Every structure is written in structure tokens, then in C-alpha cells.
Amino acid sequence: MNTASDWGLVGGRRAVAYCASKGAVVQLTRAMALDHAGEGIRVNAVCPSDTLTPMFEEEARERRVSLERAEAESGAEIPLGRVARAEEVARAILFLAGDEAAYLTGVALPVDGGNTAQ
């Protein structure tokens, strides 16, 4: 299981290196899935958008804005109107790792509140 980002699927402003690195994780996932499918090994990735984590909180501090303001600003850009919770991303990971996803490999699953649908 790999963790990429929704910006590994679409571009983002002022984030060239980040987008390129997360796009590389998506392609790594796809290539590894092909290389290891014959061994019964599935390789998938989650691609979350902004998620309320310590990293998100640190970015708010660096920008000198309150966590509430950072959440509101980021959430306003996402179709569902809010940032993800870590538990929501964890549930997507559990799904991809579980028996319910036994026939999925090479998937880059957006967990992004509709962000990549725009």
C-alpha cells in the first residue's frame, strides 16, 4: 500500500516538486502492481487531499493562521466542503488491503472529497 496525493493525479499551483513526487508514487504503484500480480501481491495507493493531520496543523502554524481558518480555507476548495479526517483515509486503506478489494491492483484511489472530479 502506497500513499500518494490527489496532486499526484492532478496538478497544483506552486507545488511542482510535490506533484511530481506524488505522481511518481502513482506510477510506481501501477508498475509494481504489474510486476507482482503473478505472485498474488496486490499493490495499490490512496491519494488523499488535505487531511487534518499534524502536517496540516504545522502548515497552518507556518502560515500563521488558526487551524480553524486553515480548515475553512482548504475546505472551501473541496467539493464536499471540508478537509478529510485521518480516519477516513485509514478506512480507504483498510478497504484496499482487505478481502473486499481482492481483485483490485494498480489502483490510485482518490480520497479527496471530489477534488479530482473538478
HELIX and SHEET records of a PDB file:
HELIX    1   1 ASP A    6  GLY A    8  5                                   3    
HELIX    2   2 VAL A   16  HIS A   36  1                                  21    
HELIX    3   3 ALA A   37  GLU A   39  5                                   3    
HELIX    4   4 PRO A   54  ARG A   63  1                                  10    
HELIX    5   5 LEU A   67  ALA A   76  1                                  10    
HELIX    6   6 ALA A   86  ALA A   97  1                                  12    
HELIX    7   7 ASP A   99  ALA A  101  5                                   3    
HELIX    8   8 ASN A  115  ALA A  117  5                                   3    
SHEET    1   A 3 ASN A   2  THR A   3  0                                        
SHEET    2   A 3 ALA A  45  PRO A  48  1                                        
SHEET    3   A 3 ALA A 108  VAL A 111  1                                        
SHEET    1   B 2 THR A  51  LEU A  52  0                                        
SHEET    2   B 2 ALA A  84  ARG A  85  1                                        
END                                                                             
